[in-house]
Each structure stands twice: as C-alpha cells, then as structure tokens.
C-alpha cells in the first residue's frame, strides 16, 4: 500500500465501522479532492525535473561541449538518461566524456525516481477510484439503513398516536 492508500482505508474504516470521527459525504469528497490535487502536483513536479534535466544536457552538449545541433543534443541527452544508448552519437573529447559520466549517473536516478512517482500516482488514483465507488455505495447503504430505521420508527409512532382502542366485539 502507498501513503494515501492507508488514508483511504482509515476513511473507509471510520465510515463503515463508526470508530473515530465520522465523515459525511461532503467531507469525504473534499478529502479525496485534496489528496488527488497533491498527487497531480507531485507527478507534475517529477515530470518538470526530468524535462529540466534534459534541457541542461541539451544546452551543455549544444553550446559548451560538442557543438551538436539542438536536436542531436536532445537526442543524446534522452538516450543517455533513459539508458538506451544507441551508439550512433558519442562524446568526442575528454571534457564531454567526463560530463556524460556525471550526467548519466545523476540522470538515470532522476528519471527512475520520476517514473516511480508517476507510477505511484497512477496506482493511487486507481485505488482512490475504487474506494470512492465503495464509499458511494456505503453512503447509500447508510442512508437506506438509517433512513429505513427512521421510517420504521415514525410508522410505529404514528400507529401509537393514531391508534384507537380496538372495538370490542360482543358475541351473542
């Protein structure tokens, strides 16, 4: 389970069993919206960091190290940090080779970390959609159960209040 999966289980537990503070439907919707927003921000930040890292490599290879075109520099940067390494373009001097070693070591870690965050966000979103469906059905069941109990209670009160003493039949 992930960080937000535990939160969803706790919310579900509070709603189903009734321990702790109960959340109504509005509070539950606000909580899930807040968590989804956090997830989107985290995934967006991860993607931004990868794009920034690719931009650093592209600029370094284009302007400072190899004088490649922007497309070649972006191509080499992407192939390096994703560990594809076609081998058709390679660094030609010692400075660019040393830069590539550091760039690849840090870049691979950054890309893998970003991919794990994006994957975690997708998995958590799927979990929350399942929990939301479960909560919707639980809210509906709670309304039926407690609403039904109230209706039974009201009907009993009505019968007691409107009940007249039974007519006594006298048999001859």
Steps between C-alpha positions, in 0.01 A plus 500: 500500500606853440486805720153608390368144489523487879311829522222360281478187715478715814222707345319186392546350847352810666201494271430129515563418862440835658816528708645846534363804328249423229521680172197593304494479123609863452802465732603175331479662155709796618763267648531291185517813283779640719696176475452477121625858467813412700560201275467709184743759636753230592480335158525840329809587702664169410435551129628858524825383662559246221434764233734741681772233514459432128522875431824524701654216298377643170641844572831357625556283194376766256682809630792387714621147428437359152336778293232256383167627371219539752327189365817290526569633848145422619517159333829413672381633838181296483680184384751541782263551795261228380798262461411424138843592364474436127865583445447700182600823678767500769717755681822578313717677760597431860302789648176383342572139600547602865186711486310206349607271786359736764200592287410135443544396864284780633259496206418130522417541869287807432307330219440183700386701802263705282360187337438345841312811613286502186429126535415545868261782411324284242468208742373723782248664268369155408478410869312821576255440218429156647463644850278779372269245337499304825429813704217603268336164552565519876346846523200369311474195725532715810222727377279200426570331832470805720226651285314171511533486877366851525204409282425197718530716810267763351247237398496354851448847650220568253324178586534564872372857471215424264409169649161478647408237741382194316130458473381229718286255329235354708387165385155394575 
